[in-house]
Amino acid sequence: MRDPYNAHSHFIKPAWVLADPWRIAVVLIGFELAFIATPELIYYLTPWSVYNATYNQSETAFGTTLEFLSFGVVLALFVGLVRLFHRRGLQSLLGYGPLIANYLRAGLFVGIALFVVEIAPPFIEWRDIVETRDFVPWLLWLGPALVAITIQSATEEIVYRGYLQQQLAVMAQSRWVWMGVPSVMFGAAHYFNGYGPSEGLLWAFWATLLGLACADLTARTGNLGAAIGLHTVNNMFASVIVGIDGWPSSGLARYIYAYVDQSIYDYSLHTLLQPWALMEVLISATGVAVMWLAARLAIRR
């Protein structure tokens, strides 16, 4: 029977050259430092009036777009670290083959699936919408938003499904290692998206599932195209449809809910056993499964 992950052996070849564990540790620590330092770097390199009117205003379309674009700085620093410690460049992290085609096809199929799931049946609570932004300006921002969110999504995929998946695969043949470890780390990084331990763990669970889906697509295709396409469209839907007034990264949303204090989501851990939390787990798993199946249909592997 044909191995569905046959392309993965070609994808990881560049990682065989310099595969010492200490190199991985140094690069990952460097990535974390770059991620933390980038906002500070932008702050010190930008005049305060410009910074406060643009990057610091993430509830505006321009500010939100710049926020996503800032991942390009993190990506450049990360690729520099990989070149320094592993002597290979960006192309080796992205993989080879129909990268752009996989990105476009997976993005299109996942977009259609999300549209059917989230838009066609009206899951938006229209009664709670307090603002609907003008259609034409919102539409004009979709292009820049797509570019910025692609950069943000590609950065995360290059780190977790590119670099880390490749390096772990040359150290261990087990799929539990090279698929599981990067996905759990990706999930852990999303823990702080939540506003308390309970919501943080729900975020981490969802992101871990998303990581596994992207790891599978990467192993099947031998490049990051489909994974970046799925990730980008997921983040687009999360950013450009609905937002909450005054919340960070809400500037690209068309429909705005009234402001709520984020502290109301600071649930304790015991709430994870309540029906609403179990429903959240089910919805998260179903949503990732729908996107993964749509991307699988797009690449037909």
N, C-alpha and C positions, 0 to 999 in steps of 0.2 A: 504494500500500500504506500502511496506517495506521501512523503513527510510534508505536512502543510507549512512547516517552518524551514524548509530547505533553503530559502533565500536568506535566512538569518545567519548561516555560516559565512556567507559573503559579506554581510553587513558588519560582522564583528572582526573581520580580518585586520583592519588598521589597528585594532586594540592589542594585537599580539606583540607588537614591536617593543613597547615599553609598558609592561603590565605589573610593575611592582606595586604592592598594596600601599606603600608609603606615598607614592605619587598620587594615588586616588585620594588619600586623606588630605594631602596638601592642597590639591585642586578643589576639593569640596569645601574645605575651610576657607580657601580664597574666594570661592563663589559666595559663601555666606557673608563674608566681610564686604565683598563688592555689592551685594544686595543691600546690606545695611548702610553702606557708605554712599551709595549713589544719590539718594535724596539730599544728603548733606553736601555732596559734591556739586549738585545742581544749585543748591541754595547759595553756596559761596561763590560760584562762578557767574551767577545771574544777579543783575542789579535788583535791589529789593522791590522797587516799584513794579518792575516787570514780573518778578517772581510772584509777588502777592496778587497781581492782576491776572496771572495765567496759571502757572503750575500749582499754586497754592489754592486755587479755586476749583476744586475737583467736582463741584456741583454744577459747573458750567460745561458746555460742550467742548470748548477749547481746552479747559483745564483737565477734563477727563481724558481727552485724546492725548495730551502731553503726558499725563500720568502713565498711560499704556506705552507711549513711545519711549519713556525713560528706561524701559526694559532693554532697549537697544544698547544703552550704555553698559548695563549688566552683561549683556551678551558679548559685547566687544571685549570686556575685561575677562570674561570666562574663556572665550576662544584664545585670547592671549595666554592665559594660564595653561591651557591644553597644548598649545604650540610650544610653550617653554618647557613643560615637564614631560610631554609625550611626543613632541616633534611631529605633530600632525595638525591639520587645519580644519576649517569649517566643513568642507566637503566630506571629509571622512566621518564627521559626526552626523551629517544629514543622510548619508548613504547614496547609493547610485541607482540607476534605472529611472522609470517614469515618475520622478519626484513631483513635478508640477501637475502632471495629469492626475496622479493619485490625490493630491491636495484638492484640485478642482472637483473631481468626481465625488470624493468622499464628502467634501463640503456641500456640494449640491444635494446629494442624497440625504445627508443628515439634516440639512436645512429644510427640505421638504417634509421629512419625518417630524421634525420639531414644529413646523408650521401646522401640520395636521393635529398633532397632540396638544399643542399649547394655544394655538390661535383659532383653528376652525371651531372646536367646541369652546365657547367663550369662558375660559377660566379666569379672565380678568374680572375683578369685582368692580364693575362700572360704577356702582353707587358710592364707592369710596374714593374714586378719582377726583382730585381737587384741581387738576390742571391738565390740559391737553395742549402740548406745544404745537406751534404752527407747522403744518405738514412740509412746506417747501424747505425751510431752513433745516428741519429734522432730516429730510431726504438728502439734502446736500452734504450733511455731515456723515452720512453712511459710508461714503467712499474713504475719507480720511480715517474714520473709525475702523473700517475693515483692515486698512494697512496697519494701523497702530495695534489693533488686537491680534493681528497675525504675528507681528513682531513679539508681542507679549507671550502669546501661546507657543510660538516657535522657540522662544528662549527656554521655557519650561520643558518642552519636549526634547530639545537638544541636551539639556542637563540630565534629565531623568531617563528618557527613552533612548537618547543618543549616547552620550558619554557613559553614564552609569550602567545602563543595560549592556553596552558593549564590554566595558571593563570587567563587570561581574561575570559575563558569559565566558570569558577566557580563563576565569579562575574556577568556575564551577559549571558543570554541564546541566545541573538540575534547573528545571524551569521555575521551581519554587524560589530559587535564589535570584536568577537574573530577571525574572518577571516580578516576583513577589517583593523583594527587598526595595527596589526603586519605587514601586507602587506604594508601599507602606510609608516610605520616606516622603513621597509626594503627598500622601494623605496627612501625615504628621505636620507638614509645612502649612496645610490649610486649617489646622486646628484653631489657629488664632484668627480665622475669619469669623468664628463664632463669638458670642457675647456671654461667655460662661462655659463651664465644663461640659454641660449637657449638649448645648448647641455646637460647641467646639468638636465634640466627638462625632456628632452627626455630620458635620462638615468633613471631618477626617475620613469617616466611612465612605461618604460619597466620592471624595477625591481618590481614595484608594481604588474603588471600583473603576473610576474613570482611568486611572493609571493602568490598571490591568487590561482594560479594553484597548488603550493606545499601545501597550506593550505587545499585545496579540497582533494588532494591525501591522506594527513595525516588523515583527518576526515573520509575518506572512508575505510582506512586500519587499523587505530588504532595504527600506528607506523610511524616512519620517513623514512623507507626504500625506498619507491618509490620516496619520495620528494628528498632524498639525491641522489638517482640514476639519476633523471632528472637533478638536479642542477649540479652534477659532470660532466655528459656528456656534458651539455651546456658549462661549463667552459673549458672542455677539447677541444672542437671544437674551442672555442674562443682563445685558447692558443697554440695549437700544429699545426695548419694548416698554418695560415699566421700571420706575424708580421711586424712591421715597424722598420727599422734599427735605433738603438740607443735609442729606446723607452723602458721604463721599462716593465718588464715581457715579453719580446720578445724572450727570450733565448731558448724556446722550439719549436718555429715555424719552419716549414720546408721551407716555402717560405717567402722571405723578400722583402718588398717594400722599396723604397728609403726613406731616412729620410725627414721628413717635420716638420716645426716649429709648435708646438702644438698651438701656439697663433692664427693660422689661423682659429681655430674652436671656437674662442671667439665671438660668434654671440650675437647680442642683442635680447631682448625678442620679438620684433615685427616680427622677421624672422619666428617665430612659425606659423604664418598665411600664409607663402609662400608655394607653392605646394610641394617643396622638403621636408619640415618639415612634412606636412600632409602625404606624402608618407612614411616617416620614421615611423610615428605613425601606419600607416596601416601595414607596414612590421613587426614592433615590435609585434603588436597584432596577426598577422597571425603566426609569428614564435612561439610565446608562445602557441597559440592554437594548432599548429601541435604537439609540444612536449607534451602538456597536453593530447591530444587525443591518442597519442602513448602510454603514460604511463597508461592511462585508459584502453587501449586495453591489456596492459601487465598484469594489476591486475584484469581486467574484473569486475569492480565494478562501 
